[in-house]
């Protein structure tokens, strides 16, 4: 079996960070995602949430994929005697079934198009992305915001080990009233609760990096795939969500049994 080589890439740290902070961080994507900065290995926000936050929809989807794979295997062996070896072979086939990455690939491509568009770079929009990009541009036209950063890293290295983490923020804007806005792009069918925890974690890291106190708003921008429509879900109780995030992060480190 070939060895798996993690992908490493340098990500710029938000321009709002204190100049004494590291201007870049290394994002490592392997079996799980982590970040390297200075002498620290920091878990990503998304990897922490995927470990500690239950996702029944994802579990049901995985079961569906396995059932379909097992059904396909049985069709190929219609009329054969059902033996323990055949059952075991079918179960192994279902367990190793290729997972459909269409939704993930769509989201990645949409993020790349939006990242270029928000920075004023030309983009070619394939027909399958036309509704998503139209929804994005409608949102931009309605909310006049000053772009600060796009696709930048934030990180936090607190005193306790369970306050060390990092992540990549889609968009950071500045409102006319001086408040900052972290906007996270989603192309899923709905906005799930863990997405709000993700935003609160990003905001906490952004505040830690900034040289002076800043006020940060947070919202999910969900863009339609089949219709040029958008949905905005704002974080309305950041203090409570922050407590939940801290508990999730602490639980992550307890599962690890050691500091990253």
C-alpha positions in Angstrom: 0.0 0.0 0.0 1.5 3.4 -1.0 2.4 5.8 1.8 0.2 8.9 2.2 2.1 12.2 2.0 0.4 15.0 3.9 0.0 18.2 1.9 1.7 21.3 3.4 1.1 24.9 2.4 2.0 28.2 3.8 -1.0 30.4 4.7 -0.8 34.1 5.4 -1.9 35.1 8.9 -4.6 37.8 9.0 -3.3 41.3 8.3 -5.0 42.4 11.6 -2.5 40.5 13.6 0.1 42.2 15.8 3.3 42.7 13.8 5.1 40.7 16.5 3.1 37.6 15.5 4.3 35.2 12.8 3.1 36.5 9.4 2.7 32.9 8.0 1.6 29.6 9.3 1.9 26.1 7.7 -1.3 24.2 7.1 -0.8 20.4 7.0 -3.6 18.4 5.5 -3.4 14.6 6.0 -5.7 12.2 7.8 -6.5 15.2 9.9 -5.7 18.9 9.5 -3.3 20.8 11.8 -1.2 23.9 11.7 2.4 24.6 12.5 3.6 27.9 13.8 6.7 28.6 15.9 7.3 25.4 17.9 3.6 24.5 18.1 1.4 22.0 16.3 -2.1 23.3 16.6 -5.3 21.4 15.8 -7.6 23.0 13.2 -11.0 24.2 14.3 -12.7 22.0 11.8 -10.8 18.9 12.9 -11.7 19.5 16.6 -15.4 19.9 15.8 -15.4 16.8 13.5 -14.1 14.8 16.4 -16.2 16.0 19.3 -19.4 17.2 17.6 -21.9 14.5 16.6 -23.0 14.6 12.9 -26.0 12.2 12.6 -26.6 13.3 9.0 -23.0 12.4 8.0 -23.3 9.0 9.8 -26.6 8.2 8.0 -24.9 9.2 4.7 -22.0 6.8 5.4 -24.4 4.0 6.2 -26.3 4.7 3.0 -23.1 4.5 0.9 -22.2 1.2 2.6 -25.6 -0.3 2.0 -25.5 0.6 -1.7 -22.0 -0.8 -2.0 -23.1 -4.1 -0.4 -26.2 -4.2 -2.6 -24.1 -3.8 -5.7 -21.8 -6.6 -4.5 -24.7 -9.0 -4.0 -26.0 -8.3 -7.5 -22.7 -9.4 -9.0 -23.0 -12.7 -7.1 -26.7 -13.6 -7.7 -27.3 -17.3 -7.8 -24.1 -18.2 -6.0 -24.2 -20.0 -2.6 -24.1 -17.7 0.4 -21.0 -18.7 2.3 -19.2 -17.0 5.2 -16.4 -16.1 2.9 -18.8 -14.4 0.4 -20.4 -12.5 3.3 -17.1 -11.3 4.6 -16.0 -10.3 1.1 -19.1 -8.2 0.7 -18.7 -6.5 4.0 -15.1 -5.7 3.2 -16.2 -4.3 -0.2 -18.9 -2.1 1.5 -16.4 -0.9 4.1 -13.9 0.2 1.4 -16.5 1.8 -0.8 -15.4 5.1 -2.4 -17.1 8.0 -0.8 -18.8 10.6 -3.0 -16.8 13.9 -2.7 -19.0 15.9 -5.1 -20.4 18.2 -2.4 -16.9 18.8 -0.9 -15.4 19.5 -4.3 -18.2 21.9 -5.2 -17.7 23.8 -2.0 -13.9 24.0 -2.6 -14.3 25.3 -6.1 -17.0 27.9 -5.0 -14.6 29.2 -2.3 -11.8 29.6 -4.8 -14.1 31.5 -7.3 -15.4 33.8 -4.5 -11.9 34.4 -3.1 -10.7 35.6 -6.6 -13.9 37.6 -7.2 -13.8 39.5 -3.9 -10.2 40.5 -4.7 -11.2 41.9 -8.1 -9.6 39.1 -10.1 -11.3 37.8 -13.2 -13.1 34.5 -12.9 -14.6 32.1 -15.4 -17.9 30.8 -14.0 -19.0 27.3 -15.2 -22.7 26.8 -15.6 -23.0 24.7 -12.4 -21.6 27.6 -10.3 -23.6 30.4 -11.9 -26.4 30.4 -9.3 -23.9 30.3 -6.4 -21.8 33.2 -7.8 -25.0 35.2 -8.7 -26.1 34.8 -5.1 -22.7 35.8 -3.8 -22.7 39.0 -6.0 -26.2 39.9 -4.9 -25.1 39.7 -1.2 -22.1 41.9 -2.0 -24.2 44.5 -3.7 -26.6 44.7 -0.7 -24.0 44.9 2.0 -21.3 47.5 1.3 -18.3 46.2 3.3 -14.6 47.0 3.1 -12.6 43.8 2.5 -9.8 43.3 4.9 -8.7 39.7 4.3 -9.6 36.7 2.2 -8.5 33.1 3.0 -6.2 33.9 5.9 -5.2 32.0 9.0 -5.9 32.8 12.6 -4.4 31.1 15.6 -4.4 31.3 19.4 -1.8 30.0 21.7 -3.0 30.6 25.3 -1.5 29.5 28.5 -3.4 26.3 28.9 -3.0 23.5 26.3 -6.7 23.4 25.5 -6.5 27.0 24.3 -4.2 26.3 21.3 -5.8 26.0 17.9 -5.8 27.5 14.4 -8.0 27.8 11.4 -8.5 29.5 8.0 -11.0 32.3 7.7 -12.9 32.8 4.4 -13.5 36.5 4.6 -12.9 39.4 7.0 -14.6 42.7 6.4 -14.8 46.1 8.2 -18.2 47.7 8.7 -18.8 51.4 8.4 -19.3 51.6 12.2 -15.7 50.2 12.7 -16.7 46.7 13.7 -15.1 43.8 11.9 -17.1 40.9 10.3 -16.0 37.4 9.9 -18.0 35.8 7.1 -17.9 32.0 6.4 -19.1 30.7 3.1 -21.2 27.6 3.0 -22.8 25.8 0.0 -24.6 23.1 2.1 -28.3 22.7 2.1 -28.6 24.1 5.6 -26.5 25.8 8.3 -25.5 23.4 11.0 -24.8 24.4 14.6 -21.1 23.5 14.5 -20.6 26.2 11.9 -21.4 28.8 14.5 -18.9 27.3 16.9 -16.4 27.5 14.1 -17.0 31.2 13.7 -16.7 31.9 17.4 -13.4 30.0 17.5 -12.1 32.1 14.6 -13.2 35.4 16.3 -11.5 34.4 19.5 -8.2 33.8 17.7 -8.6 37.0 15.7 -9.0 39.0 18.9 -6.0 37.3 20.5 -3.9 38.2 17.5 -4.9 41.8 17.2 -2.6 44.3 19.0 -5.6 46.3 20.3 -9.1 45.3 21.4 -11.5 44.9 18.4 -15.2 44.2 18.1 -16.0 41.2 15.8 -19.4 40.2 14.3 -19.8 36.7 12.9 -22.1 35.3 10.2 -22.6 32.3 8.0 -23.3 33.2 4.3 -25.0 30.2 2.8 -25.2 30.3 -1.0 -27.7 28.4 -3.1 -26.5 25.8 -5.7 -29.7 25.5 -7.7 -31.2 29.0 -7.2 -29.4 32.4 -7.0 -30.4 32.8 -3.3 -28.5 33.4 -0.1 -29.2 33.0 3.6 -27.4 34.8 6.4 -27.1 33.3 9.8 -25.5 35.5 12.5 -24.0 34.6 15.8 -26.3 36.1 18.4 -24.9 34.6 21.6 -21.1 34.6 21.2 -20.4 34.3 25.0 -22.4 31.0 25.4 -21.0 29.6 22.1 -17.4 30.5 23.2 -17.9 28.4 26.4 -19.1 25.5 24.3 -16.1 25.9 22.0 -13.7 25.9 24.9 -15.3 22.8 26.3 -15.0 21.1 22.9 -11.4 22.0 22.5 -10.6 20.8 26.0 -12.3 17.5 25.3 -10.3 17.2 22.1 -7.0 17.5 24.0 -8.3 15.0 26.7 -9.0 12.5 23.9 -5.5 13.1 22.5 -4.0 12.6 25.9 -1.2 15.1 25.3 -0.6 18.6 24.0 -0.3 19.0 20.2 
